[in-house]
C-alpha cells in the first residue's frame, strides 16, 4: 500500500499544503489504496519537504514527480486520450497554480499580519511545548528567504495580491460552466485545481483572493463539488 507522508489540514480539508492536498486528490481520483501519516518533520523526505510517498520500498518526493511515478507504475487512468493541445493547456494551468498563485497564497497566509498569528497557532499546535516556543520563528525566517528568493516577496503586498486575483480570474474564465477543469471527465489537473481552490475558498484566511473567489461563483461551486465527490463531506476548515 502507498504511504502518503503529508501535513495535517483543518476540518475536512486533508492538508494545509496544496501539494499534499493535490496528491491525496490524485490518489482518490485514481482509486489507489493508500494510507496517510503525518510526520512531525520531513526528516526522511527525499527532497527535504512534504509531500513524499513510500511505495514498495521506494521513497519519492515532490508531488509532480510522485504523480509521474504513479503513472509509470500503475498506469494513467486520468490523462489517457488527451490531445497534445489539451496536455499543454493542462500543464500551463498547473504551472499557474503551482508556480504563481501558490506564492500569492503563501505570502498572504504566512506574512500578512492579519493571518500570521492564526497560521502560527494552527500550523505548530501539534509540536511539543519546547519546540513550539522557537520552531515557528525559525520556520518564518526561513520561508521569508524563499519568498524573497523566488521574487514574489520583492513586490508590494497590493501587487502580490493582484497577481493572485489575475490568476483566479483566468482560471474562472477557462473553467466556465464545465463540470471538470478540462471538460466532462476528471483529469489530473483537477487534483491540482481543486486543492488550490478549496484552500482559498474554505480556509478562514483574510485574503483578497478569498473575497474574489466568493464573487467567482463557478470556482467556489467547483471546489465544493469536487470535495464532496472525493471526500464525501462538505469542505470546511
C-alpha positions as CSV (number, residue, x, y, z in Angstrom):
1,X,0.0,0.0,0.0
2,X,1.2,3.5,-0.8
3,X,2.0,5.6,2.3
4,X,1.5,9.3,1.8
5,X,3.6,11.5,4.2
6,X,1.7,14.7,4.5
7,X,1.0,17.8,6.5
8,X,-2.2,18.0,8.5
9,X,-5.2,20.1,7.4
10,X,-8.0,21.8,9.3
11,X,-11.6,20.4,9.4
12,X,-12.4,18.4,6.4
13,X,-9.5,19.8,4.3
14,X,-6.9,17.0,4.2
15,X,-3.9,19.3,4.3
16,X,-2.8,22.9,4.7
17,X,-0.3,22.3,1.9
18,X,-1.9,22.5,-1.6
19,X,0.8,20.0,-2.8
20,X,-0.1,17.4,-0.2
21,X,-3.8,18.1,-0.8
22,X,-3.2,17.7,-4.6
23,X,-1.5,14.3,-4.1
24,X,-4.3,12.9,-2.0
25,X,-6.8,14.2,-4.5
26,X,-4.9,12.3,-7.2
27,X,-4.8,9.1,-5.2
28,X,-8.6,9.3,-4.7
29,X,-9.3,10.1,-8.3
30,X,-7.2,7.1,-9.4
31,X,-8.8,4.9,-6.7
32,X,-5.4,3.9,-5.3
33,X,-5.1,2.1,-1.9
34,X,-3.2,4.4,0.4
35,X,-2.7,5.5,3.9
36,X,-1.8,8.9,5.3
37,X,0.8,9.6,8.0
38,X,1.8,12.9,9.5
39,X,5.5,13.0,10.5
40,X,6.4,16.0,12.7
41,X,9.3,16.9,10.4
42,X,10.2,15.8,6.9
43,X,13.5,14.2,8.1
44,X,13.0,11.2,5.8
45,X,11.8,13.1,2.8
46,X,14.0,12.6,-0.3
47,X,13.8,16.3,-1.1
48,X,13.5,17.6,2.4
49,X,9.8,18.6,2.2
50,X,6.3,17.3,2.2
51,X,4.7,15.5,0.5
52,X,6.5,12.3,-0.2
53,X,5.5,8.7,-0.5
54,X,6.8,5.3,0.4
55,X,5.8,2.6,-2.1
56,X,7.3,-0.9,-2.5
57,X,10.4,0.1,-0.6
58,X,10.9,3.3,-2.6
59,X,10.7,6.8,-1.3
60,X,9.7,9.5,-3.9
61,X,9.4,13.3,-3.2
62,X,7.8,16.2,-5.0
63,X,4.1,16.0,-5.9
64,X,4.8,16.3,-9.6
65,X,7.4,13.6,-9.7
66,X,5.3,11.4,-7.4
67,X,2.4,11.6,-9.9
68,X,4.9,10.8,-12.8
69,X,6.0,7.7,-10.8
70,X,2.4,6.6,-10.1
71,X,1.5,7.0,-13.7
72,X,4.6,5.0,-14.8
73,X,4.0,2.3,-12.2
74,X,0.2,1.9,-12.1
75,X,-0.9,3.4,-15.4
76,X,-2.5,6.7,-16.4
77,X,-6.3,6.3,-16.0
78,X,-6.9,10.1,-15.8
79,X,-5.0,11.6,-18.7
80,X,-5.2,8.9,-21.3
81,X,-6.7,10.2,-24.6
82,X,-5.8,13.8,-24.1
83,X,-4.7,15.6,-27.2
84,X,-1.3,17.4,-27.3
85,X,-3.1,20.7,-27.1
86,X,-5.1,19.6,-24.0
87,X,-2.0,18.3,-22.4
88,X,-0.2,21.6,-23.0
89,X,-3.2,23.6,-21.7
90,X,-3.4,21.4,-18.5
91,X,0.4,21.9,-17.9
92,X,0.2,25.6,-18.4
93,X,-2.6,25.9,-15.8
94,X,-0.8,23.6,-13.4
95,X,2.2,26.0,-13.6
96,X,-0.2,28.9,-13.0
97,X,-1.5,27.3,-9.8
98,X,1.8,25.9,-8.5
99,X,4.4,28.5,-9.6
100,X,2.4,31.7,-9.4
101,X,-0.9,31.6,-7.5
102,X,0.8,29.5,-4.8
103,X,3.2,32.3,-3.9
104,X,0.4,34.8,-3.6
105,X,-1.5,32.4,-1.3
106,X,1.7,31.6,0.6
107,X,2.5,35.3,1.2
108,X,-1.0,36.0,2.5
109,X,-1.0,33.1,4.9
110,X,2.5,33.4,6.4
111,X,3.4,37.1,6.1
112,X,0.2,39.1,6.2
113,X,-0.1,40.4,9.7
114,X,-3.9,39.7,9.6
115,X,-3.1,35.9,9.2
116,X,0.2,35.1,10.7
117,X,-1.0,34.6,14.3
118,X,-3.6,32.1,13.3
119,X,-1.2,30.4,10.9
120,X,1.4,30.1,13.7
121,X,-1.1,28.7,16.1
122,X,-2.7,26.2,13.8
123,X,0.5,25.0,12.0
124,X,2.6,24.4,15.1
125,X,-0.1,23.3,17.6
126,X,0.9,19.7,17.3
127,X,4.5,20.3,18.3
128,X,5.6,19.6,21.9
129,X,6.0,22.6,24.0
130,X,9.7,23.2,23.8
131,X,9.7,23.0,20.0
132,X,6.6,25.2,19.9
133,X,8.4,28.1,21.5
134,X,11.2,28.5,18.9
135,X,10.4,26.5,15.8
136,X,7.8,28.9,14.4
137,X,10.2,31.9,14.3
138,X,12.9,29.8,12.7
139,X,10.5,28.5,10.0
140,X,9.1,32.0,9.5
141,X,12.5,33.4,8.8
142,X,13.5,30.5,6.5
143,X,10.2,30.8,4.5
144,X,10.7,34.6,4.0
145,X,14.1,33.9,2.4
146,X,12.3,31.5,0.0
147,X,9.7,34.2,-0.9
148,X,12.4,36.8,-1.4
149,X,14.5,34.3,-3.5
150,X,11.5,33.5,-5.7
151,X,10.9,37.2,-6.3
152,X,7.3,37.4,-5.1
153,X,8.5,38.9,-1.8
154,X,10.1,41.8,-3.6
155,X,6.6,43.2,-4.6
156,X,4.4,45.3,-2.5
157,X,1.5,43.5,-0.8
158,X,-1.1,45.0,-3.2
159,X,1.0,43.8,-6.2
160,X,1.3,40.3,-4.7
161,X,-2.4,40.0,-4.3
162,X,-3.1,41.4,-7.7
163,X,-1.1,38.6,-9.2
164,X,-3.3,36.1,-7.4
165,X,-6.5,37.9,-8.4
166,X,-5.5,37.9,-12.1
167,X,-4.8,34.1,-11.8
168,X,-8.2,33.4,-10.3
169,X,-10.0,35.4,-13.0
170,X,-8.1,33.5,-15.7
171,X,-9.0,30.1,-14.1
172,X,-12.6,31.1,-13.8
173,X,-12.8,32.2,-17.4
174,X,-11.3,28.9,-18.6
175,X,-13.5,26.7,-16.3
176,X,-16.7,28.4,-17.3
177,X,-19.6,26.0,-16.7
178,X,-17.7,22.8,-17.3
179,X,-18.1,20.1,-14.7
180,X,-14.3,19.4,-14.6
181,X,-11.4,21.6,-15.5
182,X,-10.8,20.1,-18.9
183,X,-14.4,19.1,-19.8
184,X,-16.7,16.3,-18.9
185,X,-14.4,13.9,-17.1
186,X,-11.8,14.4,-14.4
187,X,-8.1,14.7,-15.3
188,X,-5.0,15.0,-13.2
189,X,-5.2,18.8,-13.4
190,X,-8.4,18.6,-11.3
191,X,-6.3,17.2,-8.5
192,X,-4.3,20.4,-8.6
193,X,-7.1,22.8,-9.3
194,X,-9.4,21.5,-6.5
195,X,-6.6,21.6,-3.9
196,X,-5.7,25.2,-4.5
197,X,-9.3,26.5,-5.0
198,X,-10.5,24.7,-1.9
199,X,-7.8,26.1,0.3
200,X,-8.6,29.6,-0.9
201,X,-12.4,29.1,-0.7
202,X,-12.9,27.3,2.6
203,X,-9.9,28.1,4.9
204,X,-10.6,31.0,7.2
205,X,-7.8,33.3,6.0
206,X,-8.3,37.0,5.4
207,X,-7.2,37.4,1.8
208,X,-8.3,39.5,-1.3
209,X,-8.2,36.1,-3.2
210,X,-10.7,34.7,-0.7
211,X,-13.1,37.7,-1.3
212,X,-12.6,37.3,-5.1
213,X,-13.4,33.7,-5.2
214,X,-16.7,34.4,-3.4
215,X,-17.5,36.5,-6.5
216,X,-16.3,33.9,-9.0
217,X,-19.1,31.5,-8.1
218,X,-18.1,28.9,-10.6
219,X,-14.8,28.3,-8.8
220,X,-16.3,28.0,-5.4
221,X,-19.0,25.7,-6.7
222,X,-16.4,23.6,-8.5
223,X,-14.3,23.3,-5.3
224,X,-17.3,22.3,-3.2
225,X,-18.5,19.8,-5.8
226,X,-15.1,18.1,-6.1
227,X,-14.6,18.0,-2.4
228,X,-18.0,16.3,-1.8
229,X,-17.2,13.8,-4.6
230,X,-13.7,12.9,-3.3
231,X,-14.1,13.1,0.4
232,X,-17.8,12.5,0.9
233,X,-18.2,15.7,3.1
234,X,-18.8,19.4,2.6
235,X,-15.5,21.3,2.6
236,X,-14.8,23.2,5.8
237,X,-11.9,24.3,7.9
